[in-house]
Amino acid sequence: MNNRDPFNLRRTPGPAVSILQSRATNLGQQIARSANKAAEVGRNVLHEVSSEAASSMLAYAPTFQNGPTQRHPEQWQSAQSRYAPSEPSTSNGIGEAVTGFFGADKKDSLPMYKDKPFSYPGSRRKVPWYKQRRTVAIVLTSFAVISWWFGILSPLSYFTSEGTPTIKKELSKSSWFGAGAAVDWETRAQRVREVFKTSFNGYEKNAWGYDEYHPVSKGKRQMTPDGMGWIIVDALDTMMIMNLTEEVAHARQWIHHNLTYDQDHDVNTFETTIRMLGGLLSAHYLSTSFEDTYARVDDELSDDLYIEKATDLADRLLGAYETTSGVPLASVNLHNSRGIPSHADGGASSTAEATSLQLEMKYLAKLTGEDHYWDHAEHVMKIVDDNGAEDGLVPIFIYADSGNFRGQNIRLGSRGDSYYEYLIKQFLQTSQQEPIYQAMWNETLDGVKKHLITYSSPSNFTVLAERPNGLVGKLSPKMDHLVCFMPGTIALATTGGLPLAQAKAQPNWGPQQEEDMRLAEELMNTCWGMYKATPLGLAGEITHFNLNDPPLMHEEFTKDNRPSPPADFEKSGLGSEFVGHDDYIVKGADAHNLQRPETIESLFYMWRITGDEKYRNWGWEMFESFVKWTAVEDGTGYTSLTSVLETPPTQKDNMESFWLAETLKYFYLLFSSNDILPLTDVVFNTEAHAFPRFQLGKLFKTGWERKPRDQNGRLIQSPNPPVETRADDAAAKQTPALEKVTAPDPADKTPEPKAGGAAPAVAVPEAVAPAAVVPEAQAPVAEAPLQPEAARDPVTGKETEAVQAAQGG
């Protein structure tokens, strides 16, 4: 087996062509024999046929149909070069079609045509078989259809070269002339499991216990003096979901004997929270709430192993929140729990980083009954919201000392993304009992539609753009790959995690929800196009788009006349370009691929919610591309890539921890049963770690209220003003109430009775109550000039690479 191609995806077309030629020859001989036999019969039957009988006979001929459809980084300088269009691809389904046709059970398959009815009157008139037009027509038509189907006479077959891989694609419905095998999604899930094992076993062998692993050179590095278990802890719950018992047992021993957070070293507050704290909490949830389901290990270690480590880590992280405003600093020293301001960006914290700690801290508070974790994380949301960002769209930096935003850069990519993600997930985490977060989500989604949704030219792909100079500034036609979390999140927010058909049956489903689901589907299509637009079938870190001048904005249209993207990405003819060739722009400096999960994450949500199998098919095609191009030469792992515009690509020699924690987890869940971690029972944090939904209970509540706003979402600054609400919008955009609410976690130490049964659904109020006292606006803080972003170490937050250019490229 080729180690670089473990799934044998790079077969040359030679064997397939040989088989095809052989089968075609045999088929021609069979047709000839059948024709001779027909001639013999023809000599003994009457040639005269009535039109009625002829019609009756033709009714037995099969109808020929088409076959199964084939189906936070930092900114980098954007070069002005365009990617080179890939060569026209050829059909890759020949081997599959041959197998489906010749491998079918001949007893059950429908013949090319049937004999005429036995009661049909005979004739003594003898006509040579080759003069019977019906026979000749059937033979020629059959041969032509078979040739077209298998590509024997197709001009496309002559363009197949030795360098073009022939990827066998499984049938999704049925093969011609009989029932073909349906796609075995469980087998595909197991292939993902094999890739995970290969990746993790290479790490175990060459870099066990280290925080970084370089699978090409087999290099390794620690981020702190004794290591943080960066890869081990982040990948832990993926191993459990995949039931990799040996790997889990090995990880548990390392965590017990080696993992300590008492190290005199600064780490990034956000990354450590979502990866390490989130990973430990998810492992605790899976190991204590599901008896013998997820890789149970009997090793005599405490069942509280994960929660004890999580609590110790969280206590050290809380020092970052000790600021004048309560907004956490970018980094924290683990030994003395002292917060450290950002080394760049004028000392400001990333807005997304400061507001993507809440799921983790709230769940830990629920488990331990210690409300100070809850209070610290929740207070950050109040400070951010008190800034009164217009239409809910927040700048990407915030000063920890004053709590004021820095600059006006608005985007849902790096440094902005997970703020929006955690709004709706906080609402769902506490079983829809904190409607304040749904109100904030609704406001931001309206703002996204109003200010950021535009359409590409000439194909009208839906683009979620940026406003680097504020909402009154020029639109930037740029989408980070990170933005592709948004389609799945919109679908999750719209349905509450219910299957779409069930959500539509809820009494509060209406035109607003239909519009939101349409937006989710269109953005999903755009994100998938990022993969279709490159020679490797893998997306770059950043994609730009051609826009109309002036841009066409979502708010300029109604649901009836809004631009629509193409139905698919297939080429329209031989030699034609990819459908979005003139829409998508991948610049050289933006073309690196870090094995990111956001698109597969959204495909997972879209599949679970809509049930449309195209999302699974897209995911499988993406998975094949990852396997084909990112596998290292010796077959012991997978690596990030320098550019998706090169064939073959240059390998970057780094395996990100989220390749194991997120990307492969979402692939596995996409291809597995929907019974694994249902969306109505769990929320996934921004690192794909699963937490349960729970009830607030007696100990916890929403400890803040929003400042009053006018109908445009702007703060009302007069003392004790009345609240002008958007009651109709709030009612129209209420997430469908779930039919059941997850019971409290068994490890919950909150001192309230754990009554059985589902709790009643909580209705979202029409208006958010005003705060009793409106604090005076804080004086603006003088800003240092905005600097270009530099790549930073995910733990320390320190710059690791020189700034290559100003934002946006």
Summary of the structure (lengths in Angstrom):
residues: 809
radius of gyration: 30.1
end to end distance: 43.1
largest distance: 107.9
contacts: 2686
relative contact order: 0.12
helix: 40%
strand: 7%
